[in-house]
Amino acid sequence: LSQQVHELRRKVGAFVNHEKVQILIILLISINGIMMGIATFNFVEDNEKVSKAFDTVDNIFLYIFTVELFLQFVYHGLKLFLDGWLVFDFVIIILSFTLASVQVIRAFRIFRALRLVTRIKALRNLVEAMFDVMPRMAAIWGLLGLMFYIFAVMFTQLFNDLQYAEYNYFVRLDNSFFSLFQIMTLDAWADVSRQVVEEYKFAWLPILMFVIISAFVVVNLIIAVLCEAISTLEGEEKARIMGGGDVGGGESEEENASINNNKATAHEVMLAEELATLKERFDQMEEMHRQTTKAIVFLTQQLKSRQFRFESSSSSSSMGDYEKNDTSTSSFDC
């Protein structure tokens, strides 16, 4: 009996993990994700019939994914709970059934689309490579967090009493953290800076220091992660290619060598395509880095010029008031 059960589990695993079945699951996941996006439009939400049709189709997708997960459970047994992606899908499906009436839980069903990452080799390799190098970036993340905390405390103590600004950006520490994050992302940071500089003339210096440091740290962090991921991916692919290229002597061994060479060529083509894609993304990040640097330099010059014009106009108005007072005094003496 145990042998029959083992044979049944093997057949179920061969079926559910068959390439065509997996392609079908990928297609269904994609269609389900697209339909969830379309269901957010008003013409679906406002029309009861269309909304019910979308819900019915979504339930059909849910039943299909449930059957697929059940077959995975039959094949893996309790080892299914050792696979993070299958556990995540298990939790989402269980919550989809038990809390179907709760809109918040229903919204999280879109995370089923993340299963595409485990089904597409290029995405899986890239994610795995990036996760491998992320622990090495802990020091950089720590430095970034320390820098945020230092500037947040400093800005809260210096600029917590903005009277004429549109919003009191640094009234509390949590507000300072949020405002600094906005400045780091360069989202309307110049407008925030001008409002602060209007009340605190020296504010341009610490703000520019934070922008330059944070922008360089974040951009270099992304570039470093991508470079490390590319090198890791390249090393693994080269190791696979070299591992499959051993040849020996004899007639049959020459045939095996020819097959291995063909496999190595196919791996090289795939590697070249993946590296070309990653190199293109890396070049885009470098171009963004250059554009950010140019923008920071230009805005720094603009802020300095604005401050110089403000000081010049202030000194000119002071001189004019002094001349008027001197003229009135002379007239009185006469």
C-alpha positions as CSV (number, residue, x, y, z in Angstrom):
1,L,0.0,0.0,0.0
2,S,2.8,2.4,0.8
3,Q,4.4,1.8,-2.5
4,Q,1.1,2.6,-4.3
5,V,0.8,5.8,-2.3
6,H,4.4,6.7,-3.2
7,E,3.7,6.0,-6.8
8,L,0.5,8.1,-6.7
9,R,2.4,11.0,-5.1
10,R,5.1,10.8,-7.7
11,K,2.5,10.9,-10.5
12,V,0.7,13.8,-8.9
13,G,4.1,15.7,-8.6
14,A,5.0,14.9,-12.2
15,F,1.6,16.3,-13.3
16,V,1.5,19.5,-11.2
17,N,5.1,20.4,-11.8
18,H,5.0,19.6,-15.6
19,E,6.2,22.4,-17.8
20,K,2.9,22.8,-19.6
21,V,1.0,22.9,-16.3
22,Q,3.3,25.4,-14.9
23,I,3.0,27.6,-18.0
24,L,-0.8,27.4,-17.6
25,I,-0.6,28.4,-14.0
26,I,1.6,31.4,-14.9
27,L,-0.9,32.4,-17.6
28,L,-3.8,32.1,-15.0
29,I,-1.9,34.1,-12.4
30,S,-1.2,36.8,-15.0
31,I,-4.8,37.0,-16.1
32,N,-6.1,37.0,-12.5
33,G,-3.7,39.9,-11.7
34,I,-4.8,41.9,-14.7
35,M,-8.5,41.3,-13.9
36,M,-7.9,42.5,-10.3
37,G,-6.5,45.7,-11.7
38,I,-9.4,46.2,-14.2
39,A,-11.8,45.6,-11.3
40,T,-10.7,48.8,-9.6
41,F,-12.1,50.9,-12.4
42,N,-15.5,52.7,-11.9
43,F,-17.2,50.9,-14.8
44,V,-16.8,47.7,-12.9
45,E,-17.5,48.9,-9.4
46,D,-20.6,50.9,-10.4
47,N,-22.1,48.1,-12.4
48,E,-23.5,45.4,-10.2
49,K,-23.7,42.8,-13.0
50,V,-20.1,43.4,-14.2
51,S,-18.9,43.4,-10.6
52,K,-20.6,40.1,-9.9
53,A,-19.1,38.6,-13.1
54,F,-15.6,39.7,-12.0
55,D,-16.2,38.2,-8.6
56,T,-17.3,34.9,-10.1
57,V,-14.3,34.7,-12.4
58,D,-12.1,35.5,-9.5
59,N,-13.6,32.7,-7.4
60,I,-13.0,30.3,-10.3
61,F,-9.3,31.4,-10.3
62,L,-9.3,30.8,-6.6
63,Y,-10.6,27.3,-6.9
64,I,-8.0,26.5,-9.6
65,F,-5.2,27.8,-7.4
66,T,-6.7,25.8,-4.5
67,V,-6.6,22.6,-6.5
68,E,-3.1,23.3,-7.6
69,L,-2.0,23.9,-4.0
70,F,-3.8,20.7,-2.9
71,L,-1.9,18.7,-5.5
72,Q,1.3,20.3,-4.3
73,F,0.4,19.2,-0.7
74,V,-0.2,15.7,-1.9
75,Y,3.2,15.6,-3.6
76,H,5.2,17.4,-0.9
77,G,3.3,16.4,2.2
78,L,4.3,18.4,5.3
79,K,7.5,19.5,3.5
80,L,5.2,22.0,1.7
81,F,5.5,24.3,4.7
82,L,9.3,24.5,4.2
83,D,8.8,26.4,0.9
84,G,8.2,30.0,1.7
85,W,6.4,30.8,-1.6
86,L,4.0,27.8,-1.1
87,V,3.3,28.8,2.5
88,F,2.6,32.4,1.4
89,D,0.2,31.1,-1.3
90,F,-1.4,28.8,1.3
91,V,-2.0,31.6,3.7
92,I,-3.5,33.9,1.0
93,I,-5.8,31.2,-0.2
94,I,-7.0,30.3,3.3
95,L,-7.6,33.9,4.1
96,S,-9.4,34.4,0.8
97,F,-11.9,31.6,1.8
98,T,-12.4,32.4,5.4
99,L,-12.4,36.2,5.2
100,A,-13.9,36.7,1.8
101,S,-16.3,39.5,3.0
102,V,-13.4,41.6,4.4
103,Q,-12.3,44.0,1.7
104,V,-8.8,44.5,3.2
105,I,-8.0,40.8,3.0
106,R,-9.4,40.6,-0.5
107,A,-7.1,43.4,-1.6
108,F,-4.1,41.3,-0.6
109,R,-5.0,38.6,-3.0
110,I,-3.1,40.5,-5.6
111,F,0.1,39.2,-3.9
112,R,-0.6,35.9,-5.6
113,A,1.1,37.5,-8.6
114,L,4.4,37.3,-6.8
115,R,4.4,33.6,-7.6
116,L,5.5,34.6,-11.1
117,V,8.9,35.3,-9.6
118,T,9.4,31.7,-8.7
119,R,8.2,30.5,-12.1
120,I,10.4,32.8,-14.3
121,K,14.1,31.8,-14.2
122,A,15.5,35.3,-14.9
123,L,13.5,36.9,-12.1
124,R,14.3,34.1,-9.7
125,N,18.0,34.3,-10.4
126,L,18.1,38.1,-10.0
127,V,16.1,38.0,-6.8
128,E,18.2,35.3,-5.3
129,A,21.4,37.1,-6.2
130,M,20.1,40.4,-4.7
131,F,19.1,38.6,-1.5
132,D,22.5,37.0,-1.3
133,V,24.3,40.4,-1.4
134,M,21.8,42.3,0.8
135,P,23.3,41.1,4.2
136,R,26.6,42.7,3.1
137,M,24.8,46.0,2.7
138,A,23.8,46.0,6.4
139,A,26.6,48.5,7.3
140,I,25.4,50.9,4.6
141,W,21.8,50.7,5.8
142,G,23.0,51.3,9.3
143,L,25.0,54.3,8.1
144,L,21.9,55.6,6.3
145,G,19.7,55.2,9.4
146,L,22.3,56.9,11.6
147,M,22.5,59.8,9.2
148,F,18.7,60.1,9.1
149,Y,18.5,60.2,12.9
150,I,21.3,62.8,13.2
151,F,19.8,65.2,10.7
152,A,16.2,64.6,12.0
153,V,17.3,65.6,15.6
154,M,19.3,68.5,14.3
155,F,16.5,69.8,12.0
156,T,13.9,69.4,14.8
157,Q,15.9,71.5,17.2
158,L,16.8,74.2,14.6
159,F,13.6,74.5,12.5
160,N,10.7,73.5,14.8
161,D,9.1,76.9,14.7
162,L,8.2,77.6,11.1
163,Q,5.6,80.4,11.2
164,Y,5.1,81.3,7.5
165,A,5.8,77.9,5.9
166,E,3.0,75.9,4.2
167,Y,3.5,73.1,6.6
168,N,5.6,72.8,9.8
169,Y,7.9,70.2,8.4
170,F,10.1,69.8,11.5
171,V,7.8,70.4,14.5
172,R,8.4,66.8,15.9
173,L,10.9,64.1,15.3
174,D,8.5,61.9,13.3
175,N,7.6,64.9,11.1
176,S,11.3,65.5,10.6
177,F,11.9,61.9,9.5
178,F,9.1,62.1,7.0
179,S,10.2,65.5,5.6
180,L,13.8,64.2,5.3
181,F,12.6,61.2,3.4
182,Q,10.8,63.5,1.0
183,I,13.9,65.6,0.6
184,M,16.0,62.5,0.0
185,T,13.7,61.4,-2.8
186,L,14.1,64.9,-4.3
187,D,10.3,65.2,-4.3
188,A,9.7,69.0,-4.3
189,W,12.7,69.3,-2.0
190,A,13.5,72.8,-3.4
191,D,10.1,74.1,-2.4
192,V,10.6,72.8,1.2
193,S,14.1,74.3,1.3
194,R,12.9,77.8,0.1
195,Q,10.2,77.9,2.7
196,V,12.7,77.1,5.4
197,V,15.3,79.4,4.0
198,E,12.9,82.3,4.1
199,E,12.8,82.2,7.9
200,Y,16.2,80.7,8.6
201,K,18.8,82.2,6.2
202,F,21.5,79.6,7.1
203,A,19.1,76.6,6.5
204,W,20.3,76.1,2.9
205,L,23.7,74.7,4.1
206,P,22.4,71.8,6.2
207,I,19.7,71.0,3.8
208,L,22.1,70.8,0.9
209,M,24.5,68.7,3.0
210,F,21.7,66.2,3.6
211,V,20.6,66.2,0.0
212,I,24.1,65.5,-1.3
213,I,25.0,62.9,1.2
214,S,21.7,61.0,1.1
215,A,21.4,61.1,-2.7
216,F,24.9,59.8,-3.1
217,V,24.5,57.1,-0.5
218,V,21.2,55.9,-1.8
219,V,22.2,55.9,-5.5
220,N,25.5,54.2,-4.8
221,L,23.7,51.7,-2.7
222,I,21.4,50.7,-5.6
223,I,24.4,50.6,-8.0
224,A,26.4,48.5,-5.6
225,V,23.6,46.0,-5.1
226,L,23.1,45.7,-8.9
227,C,26.8,45.3,-9.5
228,E,27.1,42.7,-6.9
229,A,24.0,40.9,-8.2
230,I,25.4,40.9,-11.7
231,S,28.8,39.6,-10.6
232,T,27.1,36.9,-8.5
233,L,24.8,35.9,-11.3
234,E,27.7,35.9,-13.8
235,G,29.9,33.7,-11.5
236,E,27.1,31.2,-10.9
237,E,26.3,30.9,-14.6
238,K,30.0,30.5,-15.5
239,A,30.3,27.8,-12.9
240,R,27.4,25.9,-14.4
241,I,28.8,26.3,-17.9
242,M,32.2,25.0,-16.8
243,G,30.7,22.2,-14.8
244,G,28.8,20.9,-17.9
245,G,31.7,21.1,-20.3
246,D,33.9,18.2,-19.1
247,V,34.9,15.9,-22.0
248,G,36.8,12.6,-22.0
249,G,38.0,10.1,-24.6
250,G,36.3,7.5,-26.7
251,E,33.6,7.6,-29.3
252,S,30.6,7.9,-27.0
253,E,32.4,10.4,-24.9
254,E,32.8,12.6,-27.9
255,E,29.1,12.6,-28.4
256,N,28.6,13.5,-24.8
257,A,31.1,16.3,-25.2
258,S,29.2,17.6,-28.2
259,I,26.0,17.6,-26.2
260,N,27.7,19.3,-23.3
261,N,29.1,21.9,-25.7
262,N,25.6,22.6,-27.1
263,K,24.3,23.0,-23.5
264,A,27.2,25.3,-22.7
265,T,26.5,27.4,-25.8
266,A,22.8,27.7,-24.8
267,H,23.8,28.7,-21.3
268,E,26.2,31.3,-22.8
269,V,23.4,32.8,-24.9
270,M,21.1,33.0,-21.9
271,L,23.8,34.5,-19.8
272,A,24.6,37.1,-22.5
273,E,21.0,38.1,-22.7
274,E,20.6,38.4,-18.9
275,L,23.8,40.3,-18.6
276,A,22.9,42.7,-21.4
277,T,19.6,43.4,-19.7
278,L,21.2,44.0,-16.3
279,K,23.9,46.2,-18.0
280,E,21.3,48.3,-19.6
281,R,19.6,48.9,-16.2
282,F,23.0,49.7,-14.7
283,D,23.6,52.3,-17.4
284,Q,20.2,53.8,-16.7
285,M,21.1,54.1,-13.0
286,E,24.4,55.7,-13.8
287,E,22.7,58.2,-16.1
288,M,20.2,59.0,-13.4
289,H,23.1,59.5,-11.0
290,R,24.7,62.0,-13.3
291,Q,21.5,63.9,-13.9
292,T,20.9,64.0,-10.1
293,T,24.3,65.5,-9.5
294,K,23.8,68.1,-12.2
295,A,20.4,69.1,-10.7
296,I,21.9,69.4,-7.2
297,V,24.8,71.6,-8.4
298,F,22.3,73.8,-10.4
299,L,19.9,74.2,-7.5
300,T,22.8,74.9,-5.1
301,Q,23.9,77.8,-7.4
302,Q,20.3,79.0,-7.6
303,L,19.9,79.0,-3.8
304,K,23.2,80.8,-3.3
305,S,22.2,83.4,-6.0
306,R,18.8,83.9,-4.3
307,Q,20.4,84.5,-0.9
308,F,23.0,86.9,-2.4
309,R,20.2,88.9,-4.1
310,F,18.2,89.0,-0.9
311,E,21.2,90.2,1.1
312,S,22.0,92.9,-1.6
313,S,18.4,94.1,-1.7
314,S,18.4,94.3,2.2
315,S,21.6,96.3,2.2
316,S,20.3,98.6,-0.5
317,S,17.1,99.3,1.3
318,S,19.1,100.0,4.5
319,M,21.3,102.5,2.7
320,G,18.3,104.2,1.2
321,D,16.7,104.7,4.6
322,Y,20.0,106.1,5.9
323,E,20.2,108.7,3.1
324,K,16.6,109.7,3.6
325,N,17.3,110.3,7.3
326,D,20.5,112.2,6.5
327,T,18.6,114.5,4.1
328,S,15.8,115.2,6.5
329,T,18.4,116.1,9.2
330,S,20.2,118.5,6.9
331,S,16.9,120.2,6.0
332,F,16.1,120.7,9.6
333,D,19.5,122.2,10.3
334,C,19.0,124.7,7.5
